[in-house]
Amino acid sequence: MKYTIIIQWSDENECFVVSLPEWGFCHTHGDTYEEAFKNAQEVLEMLIESS
């Protein structure tokens, strides 16, 4: 299956904020784009395993 990962810079939070739209209001973040993407992958894996 394919899932959407949206990564955007947040001036307010001074980090990259990640949204996983197929999972409702699920979000994570990271100080770098790469860290944000890695965190998103980890959260997505946990969500898939728990569903």
C-alpha positions as CSV (number, residue, x, y, z in Angstrom):
1,M,0.0,0.0,0.0
2,K,1.0,3.6,-0.5
3,Y,0.6,6.4,2.0
4,T,1.0,10.1,1.7
5,I,3.7,11.9,3.8
6,I,3.6,15.7,3.7
7,I,6.6,17.5,5.1
8,Q,6.6,21.3,5.6
9,W,8.8,23.8,7.3
10,S,7.2,25.5,10.3
11,D,8.5,28.9,11.1
12,E,6.4,28.8,14.3
13,N,7.9,25.6,15.5
14,E,11.3,26.0,13.8
15,C,11.3,22.5,12.5
16,F,9.9,20.3,9.8
17,V,6.4,19.2,10.5
18,V,5.0,16.0,9.0
19,S,1.4,15.1,8.4
20,L,0.1,11.6,7.5
21,P,-3.3,12.4,6.0
22,E,-4.6,8.9,5.7
23,W,-4.3,8.5,9.4
24,G,-6.3,11.6,10.4
25,F,-4.6,14.1,12.7
26,C,-1.4,12.1,13.0
27,H,1.7,14.3,13.0
28,T,5.4,14.1,13.8
29,H,8.4,16.4,13.3
30,G,12.2,16.7,12.9
31,D,14.9,19.3,13.0
32,T,16.0,18.3,9.5
33,Y,14.0,17.1,6.4
34,E,15.8,13.7,6.7
35,E,15.0,13.4,10.4
36,A,11.3,14.3,9.8
37,F,11.0,11.7,7.0
38,K,12.7,9.0,9.2
39,N,10.3,9.8,12.0
40,A,7.3,9.7,9.6
41,Q,8.4,6.3,8.4
42,E,8.7,5.0,12.0
43,V,5.3,6.3,13.0
44,L,3.7,4.9,9.8
45,E,5.2,1.5,10.5
46,M,3.7,1.6,14.1
47,L,0.3,2.6,12.7
48,I,0.3,-0.1,10.2
49,E,1.3,-2.8,12.7
50,S,-1.3,-1.7,15.2
51,S,-4.2,-1.6,12.7
